[in-house]
Amino acid sequence: MAPQRRPQYTQENIDQQLQQIHLLDPSSSSENLEQLGPIIKQIHANRQQEAYLRNLQALIATKDSEIEQICTDNYQEFISSASTLFTVKSYTNNLRDKITTLDASVSQVGRGLVEKKRTLLQSKKTAAKLDEAIDTLQACLKVLDVVNRIGELIKEGKYWSALRSLEDIQSLPSNSLSQTPFYQHLLSSLPSLRIQIQNAVTASMKQWLLEIRNVSGLVGKLALEAMDYRTRKWRSRREKDSMLRLSRVGSAVEMVIQERSDTNVLDSEKLKVDFTPLYQCIHIYTTLDSVDDLRRSYQADRKAQSDLILPDPLPLASLVSLTQEICGFFIVESHVLQTTGNFRSEREVEELWEALVARLSSAVNASLANETDPDSFLRVKECLIGFTTTLESYSYATQSLHSLILTLFEKYASLLEGQFSRRFDSIFLQDDHLPMQVTIPSERDSVLAVVWLDPSEQDALSKSGLPLSLPWSQGFFLCCQDIRNFIQKFYHFVDGVSQHHGNIDELLNKSLDKLLANHISDSISKCLSSTSTLSQVVQIVSNLEHFEIACSELERSLTSLRSTQRGGAIRLSSSSSFANTVIRALNRVTGLITSKLDDFFDLAEYDWTPQSREDTPSMYLYELINWLTTIVDSLVIKEMYKDEAYRGAVGYIAECLMNFMIGPDIPAMNESAISNILVDTEFLEGELTRIGRGHLSSVFAELHSMASVVLNDAVQDYLVPQVRQTTYSVVRPKRLQTLLEKLSRYGSSRRDAQSRERGERRRKEADAVGRVFPGENR
């Protein structure tokens, strides 16, 4: 690569660049040197330093010539100005000498005057110092008097005035006293005086706390009495207005409707609580900027006092006085919280409240752990509900107290249930199961007011003449009476409780179901097995009928009495238990009737191998049907239950007649015996029709059909499925086979050929029935 050639500058280029340099721009206050940089750099780069310097020297020489020319033109004016200046200088020197002479003269005259003035000023300064000393002593005396007065104010309990006096001392304006050691010593003693005031006001507040503890019980008692009066007043109002029945004390409805006459229990005729010591202490501590220390001390003191309220263990006899003291304690705290600004926080009061409520709940539960008397729980509840309602009015959270009351209620309900279950068991052990008798109107009305009845039956009984035999026994009346007492005591406990009413109603429902089913229905069921008198069993049936009605009426009554808002009817499942017990009672009636029927059948004298068919029924059936109709028609029960009794008795008669035909006690019989049984059956059917029970004749259908198969020699038809299903569907093969075997045995026991042949045919028919239907409907 060929070397790069440097650019060459001519003499004319250099002169142009030099002419462009203005080292001192007349319009600029600073030297313009920035233009030299690029020029010098180009000169060095082109190595033309000497040519540049020669041109520069020529430029300098030219400028010097111009300056010299200017000076030559103005020289004469400069000389003239210098001569004028020398003349002014001479005049100035003469004037200075005259002034110096005059000053010396004046100084000589005024020197004596100055000495006199100095003496006068010294005298005035001495007098001023004496005045200042006197003022300082007087100020010291005033300050000492204030300090002495501070001690007297502390003794008089005027702590704020004493503190203000200290502030007055500290805020004295700057003067001679403020610079003295006495004043400095006095200032150093002010903190100890503040501490003295602080200790005095603290001691005053501590004494006030002790007095407050002593009157807390009275404060709580007055508050509880006021709430009790308010509760009784509202209860009276609710009884007059059914629309208010679901509203409790403290509810929005009660607060709107009832005239409020709020009584300040802290400032009443019976008690006046002075909070001045506390307010004064708070004010003093706030001024001393130590209110946080007071707040912590107050909280600790109140916590210690709250810890001492509840003894361990808790005697239930002192629960009322303890709740009064707790109530008074927190009424005071509520007042302090509302009247002291930021001194107390809601969280601090809540901590005391929650801790004390937790201890109270534990203590109450522990005291009632082994208690078996429901009334003890009721007394505790009455105490707690007033306590809870009162403190609710002071905006304290009472959910935990309501939970405690509900816990106690569950135990109370369990004990109450056990108490009444024993009473119900005792009632039925002592019940004679005979109709209850009333002889006077008041007695009848009182009984009808207790029991639950169908409205039509109650109306009929209330109009009946006296003396009156009621359709239930003494046991039913006593049970209704106790059920009412149980419900009353049950709801008496929850009166005033505002939470979880749905659970309360559900618990009542379960308790009533358990009492009705396990201790009334089951007790009646047990009595049935030990009762052998038909009239008593019938009375039990009548009692059960009325218990079923009572369940329905009780459901409606409870729905209207329930403590929650209407959300559906209460349903008692114990009705089904009574229905089942009615069935068992009716079976017992049937059992007693059938046991008597056995006596009639024991009198039956049937000839099982007669030579001919009888035209008249057996004699024992006349007595049997007369006894049966007399007994059943005399039963004081519903017509449907009488029909059930007839059905059971007739069914048993049919089974006994069938048992004659197929039972093992009679080894053999002939067709005439079967015909005689049919005669008796027809007689019974006729009698049933006569008494209006003809529909019960259906129980003899199988007996009729089976006798028809035998007497009409229709066994072969019976073996045909279509015929059997349409004509002989009620005949069971096993029974027909047994009857045929008995006829076969009778024929085989005869000596004549015809009878023996018939017996053989019956045997084959029995075998055919057994082979065709092995195990079917046997």
Secondary structure, DSSP 8 states (H G I E B T S, - for coil): ----------HHHHHHHHHH--SS-TT-SS---TTHHHHHHHHHHHT-HHHHHHHHHHHHHHHHHHHHHHHHHTHHHHHHHHHHHHHHHHHHHHHHHHHHHHHHHHHHHHHHHHHHHHHHHHHHHHHHHHHHHHHHHHHHHHHHHHHHHHHHHHHHT-HHHHHHHHHHHHT--SSSGGGSHHHHHHHHHHHHHHHHHHHHHHHHHHHHHHHHHHHHHHHHHHHHHHHHHHHHHHHHHHHH-GGGTT--TTSHHHHHHS------TTBSSS-B---HHHHHHHHHHHHTT-HHHHHHHHHHHHHHHHHTTS-SS--GGGHHHHHHHHHHHHHHHHHHHHHSTTSS-HHHHHHHHHHHHHHHHHHHHHHTTT---HHHHHHHHHHHHHHHHHHHTTT---HHHHHHHHHHHHHHHHHHHHHHHHHHHHHHHH---SEEEE-SHHHHHHHHHHS---HHHHHHHHTS-SSEEEEEEHHHHHHHHHHHHHHHHHHHHHTT--S-HHHHHHHHHHHHHHIIIIIIIHHHHHHHHH---HHHHHHHHHHHHHHHHHHHHHHHHHHHH-SS---S----THHHHHHHHHHHHHHHHHHHHHHHHHHHHHT----SS-SS--SS--HHHHHHHHHHHHHHHT--S-HHHHHHHHHHHHHHHHHHHHHHHHSTT-----HHHHHHHHHHHHHHHHHHHHTT-GGGGGGGHHHHHHHHHHHTT-HHHHHSHHHHHHHSTT--HHHHHHHHHHHHHHHHT-SSHHHHHHHHHHHHHHHHHHHHSTTTT-
